[in-house]
Amino acid sequence: MERLTVMERMNRKLLKDTNLRNTSHKLPLLLVLDTSGSMQHNDNIDKLNNGVESFYKEILADPIARQHLEVCIVSFGEGGVKVEMDFGNPAEQQVPRLSAGGSSPLCTAIMTGLDLLEDQIDLYNDKGIASHPPVMIVLTDGEPTTMEYDRNGVPVLVTKDTPDFKITKKRFNYFQTNMKLASHTIYFGDDVEDTYFLHQFATDEGSVRKLDEVNIINFFKMLGKSASALSKAATGSGNSLEMTHDLFTEIAKKKR
């Protein structure tokens, strides 16, 4: 899948506008999840699915938080880029079952997610709904690729000169500056040899973290608790998403 067309975005926004009932303040949370073929290793795709389910259990157990938190899941890998769930009330969403395969078109996934995020914030503004600065979580186990393959069928890796990267980086910077986007990039496994691109899509140096594979499920439990807590805070309070440091391993200095 390529990025959503303007018409697709308009139709999605119109449908949400029609069905919007809860106008309490919001916290938009965007999850950009790697479902590439390498996620089959060590049953990581199963850990990811169990993690997402645990995340939803944490949210749905909190009747106040689920009125304020709105979640969107974009996957990249199997079938290219897929909008698993557009922004919506967790109580009304069906948790997706993710499958692994394909390459890792991270830039296209981020662009797709930011398009949906922009439309969601526009909807809040149209309805006079207060909202927290948006949060994006990127979870991956490998180097980003484009949507293209070479003559041997190998996915083409993203470079600093890749047009998709330059466009995505520019759009990401816009969201950071104008919408105060808080972005955390999380990686695990041994296939990420250079964290340069993860740093390009993170709020700051400390927002790039390495996660042990065995902690994938615990990470999502922690995310559910943190997102619930932040969603209940007053908008404009300056509160931020808390990440439990003992879940993450020390990141060795990578070339950037």
Summary of the structure (lengths in Angstrom):
residues: 256
radius of gyration: 17.2
end to end distance: 29.8
largest distance: 53.5
contacts: 818
relative contact order: 0.17
helix: 45%
strand: 21%
